[in-house]
């Protein structure tokens, strides 16, 4: 399965493990809650999906890499205590609490969240002294004499032997206590994540045309070479920063994230072309509707890879703009209940209601961060919400007429949303106009545009909320065209 399918399977499993009966007991006893073992090549996003699952289920997450643990840190340290047996007192050995189990309790105490996921990575690389204790842990959820608290689901992960010489192959007895998921690198699944995280357009466009370069692990005479999903994501982050600072990234930088000379050369060449097309075609001007017959002719006569790169550039721009609109729309929608409550109260209570909501948002950020269940996307949303609430609070606190100030500030944001949505709609219209004139309404480039706008969650939200006649028009044409092609194939098959 791919990483997206694995995420949904784990998420469903965690929900079922945490399901309770009418007496508050877990429907599946702890001893029957088989830990999940996520087996897959390095860098495909195993850790990332655990953060997403915890965030979406609003539970806590504690993560550990087992390669860093010895028997003592995992099971606890021995100490001597006195115990009475019958009429005699004896010195006996006990163990301090495991560092791992203690972290779970600390997270529960500091976050106030009592259910979660204990994620143990590289579990098949544990030290020789710790390995015998893993069977007990996997079956009984205990390290030494200390058990994982009820309500905590164990998910483990590891790499196959071909990727890590330290891997120990689990025997049948151990495997029989696990739910094993074999996960493979899959570009299509990763792309959805990459688009949602706003990874660099040059990377996504390059991989669209070179999917074999998405994940590549080889052994050559010079040693191991590899390219992973993690490497592409980390490269994306640094490329944005280099561009902000006006620093030209070269092959040396790229080779720090992509450990394959061929992929580095190919991507570096594409990145240069990407920036060249950005300057030659002036994507921002095209979206404003400023394209001449000369520009259209140049695009029309370009090679297929240049045409698709140009379409990718335009989509990169428009998707960012549409996403910005949907984020603002969602933000205003989220704070509307607080504003309604404020307006329905007394004039002097408005600031207090806004402040209470601001404090709740700040506390959510704090507790979910401590619980390890605050995803990047949710953190961004909550911080934007807190910023707007702070602006509203400051405005009404200083006003002699808080309700009027509240309406004024909120209505200004609504006006801004309408302006941004209108401008984005015009840019979307110009995108379709240029694509049609340069490539045709049934071209591959038009198909790419319609498809990308459809599958991107944020742009799809914009289209459903604000609409686009041009999108509907070309989507209908392409759907009809697809049906005609399918019908012809069926007829040909019958004949």
Number of C-alpha atoms within 10 A of each C-alpha: 13 18 24 18 13 18 19 13 13 20 19 13 17 24 11 14 20 20 14 13 9 7 7 8 13 17 16 15 12 20 12 12 24 23 24 22 25 24 19 22 22 21 18 22 20 22 15 14 20 24 22 19 23 24 23 14 15 16 21 29 28 24 19 16 16 22 15 12 16 16 19 16 16 19 23 22 16 13 11 11 11 11 12 10 8 6 5 7 10 11 11 12 12 15 16 16 20 22 16 22 21 15 16 23 14 15 21 20 13 13 19 14 17 17 22 27 24 23 25 21 22 24 24 25 22 22 18 11 10 17 17 12 16 17 16 15 17 22 18 17 24 19 23 20 12 17 14 21 17 15 19 23 25 21 23 28 21 23 24 17 14 9 14 15 10 15 18 17 12 13 8 8 9 14 14 12 20 18 15 16 19 15 20 15 21 17 21 13 13 18 17 15 16 20 20 14 12 17 21 19 21 22 20 21 20 20 18 18 12 13 14 11 22 21 23 17 16 10 9 8 5 6 7 12 15 18 22 21 22 17 20 22 19 14 20 21 13 16 21 13 12 12 11 9 9 9 10 10 16 14 15 11 15 23 18 13 20 27 18 19 14 12 20 22 15 14 22 19 13 17 19 15 16 23 12 12 17 16 11 12 18 17 23 16 12 18 23 16 17 13 16 11 10 9 17 18 13 14 22 16 13 13 11 13 11 15 21 21 24 24 22 23 22 24 22 21 15 22 22 15 19 24 21 19 26 22 18 20 18 13 17 18 10 14 18 12 12 18 21 12 14 21 18 12 12 11 15 15 16 24 21 14 19 24 19 14 20 22 15 13 17 16 13 16 20 14 19 24 17 21 28 21 27 27 20 12 12 16 17 14 17 18 14 15 22 21 15 19 22 16 15 23 23 15 16 23 19 11 13 11 13 23 21 13 19 24 15 14 16 18 12 12 16 15 12 14 19 15 13 18 22 14 16 23 22 15 23 24 18 20 23 21 18 22 24 17 14 21 19 15 19 16 14 15 22 24 17 15 22 19 13 18 20 16 12 17 14 21 22 19 18 23 18 10 12 14 13 15 12 17 18 12 12 19 20 12 15 18 12 12 13 13 12 12 12 12 12 12 12 11 10 9 8 7 6
